Amino acid sequence: MVELLATVALMGSGLVAGVFFAIAVSVMPTLMTLPSGVYMPIHRSLGKGYHPVMPLIVVVLLVAELGLTVLVPATPSRLLFGAAAVATVGVQLISQLGNVPINKRVQAADEDALPADWQDPRRPWRDWHYLRTACAFVALGATAVAVALQ
């Protein structure tokens, strides 16, 4: 069971960190350059591809990390899997409390009739995304070291 959970944790944390990295270094810089009316439908379209896949991967990753925290006999690995789980919870919280509310605002807005006081959501979305990307890399690093120490 430990080997299976370790494989899931490594694959899941690598996948989450990799997807977030790609968004941070390629997708987001591109979106930042677009006019608002072009940006909004693209943001909506990108979101359709990530939901519900990414949240599901993050939940499976968290379950694997928590399972390893309990099942692994070596204390250093248990602590590292626990740290990875905390970082993954950070990914979930940042996503749900930071990025998802912005996504909902973009979904609800009409890019052809933006109000005069409309506030462009790209910078706060990007900032939240950078923070959750950092959490994802902490989870990946802690998981990799924990597996190596087993």
N, C-alpha and C positions, 0 to 999 in steps of 0.2 A: 504494500500500500504506500509506503514512504517513497519508493522509487516512482510510482505513478504520480503521486502528488508533486514530487519534485520536478518531474517532467512537465506537468501542467503548469506549475508555478514559473519555471524557466521560460516555457513557451509563451505563457500569458503575459508575463512581465516584459519580455522582449517585444512581443507584438504591440502591447499598449505603448511602451516607450518609443518604439519605431514609428507607429502611426502618428503619435503626438509630435515626434521630431519632424516628420515629413510635413505635417501641417505647419509647424513653427517656422521651418526654413524655406518652404516653397509655397504652400497654399496661402498662408496669411500674408506674406509680403506681396503676393500678386493681388489678393483682395484689397489690400490697403491702397493700391494705385487706381482702382476702378472708380468711375463715377457712381454715386449712390444708386441711381436707377438701374445700373448694370450689376452692381455688387449684390443687391438684395435678392434677386431671383437665383443668382449663383449660390449665395449662402444657403438659401432654402433647398436647392438641389443637392448641395453637398451634404446637408444634414440628413436627407433621406437615406443616403448610403451608410451613414454611421449609426442610425437608430433602427432597430434595437440591438444591432450587433455589438458595438463597443460596450454599452452598459452590461450586456450579458457576459462578455469576456472579462470585464472588470469584476463582476460578481463571482464568476468561476475562479478567477485568480485569487480573490480574497478568501474563498472557501478553502482552496488548496493551501494558501499561506497559513491560515488558522489551523488547519488540520496538521500541517507540519510543525507548527508551534507546539502542539500537544503531543505529537507522536515521535518526534525526533529525540533520541536519548541524550545527545551531546548538548550541554548547556550553551556553548557559543552559537551553535546552529539554531537552537531554539530561540535565542535572543535575536538573532539576525532575521529569522523568519517572522518573529513578532514585530520587529522594526519594519520589515517589508509590508506586513499587514497594516500597520499604522499608516505608512506612506500610501498604501492603496486606498485606505479609508479617506485619506486626504484627497486623492484623485476623485473619489466619489462625491465627497462633500463640495469640493470646488466646482465640479461639473454641475451638480444639482443646485447649488446656491449661487453660483457665478455665471456659468455659461448657459445653462438651460433657460433661466429667465430672459436672458438676452435673445436666445434663439426664438423664444415665444413672442417677444416683441417684434422681431424681424418677420416672423411668420404672419403676424397680425397686421403689419403695416402694408399700405398700398404705395409702392414705389412711384406711382404716377401722380399721387396726391399727398405728398409728405407735408405735414404742417410746418409753418414757418419756424416753430420752436423745436423741430425734430432734432434729436441729438444722435449723431452718428455713433453706432454701437461698436464699431470696429476696434477702437483702442481699448476700451474696457474688456471686450471679448478676448482680444489678443493678450492682455495682461493676465487675465484669469487663466488663459490657456498656457502661458509660459509657466505659471505657478504649478498647474497640474502636471505639466511636462516634467518639471523638476521633481515633483513627488513620484512620478512614474519612473524616473531614472534612479531615484533613491531605492525604490522597490526592486528594480532590476539589479542594482548593485548589491543590495543586501541579500537578495535571493541567490545570486551567482556565488557570492562568497560563502553563504550558508551551505549550498550544495557542495562546493569545493571542500569545505571543512568536514563533511560527513565521513 
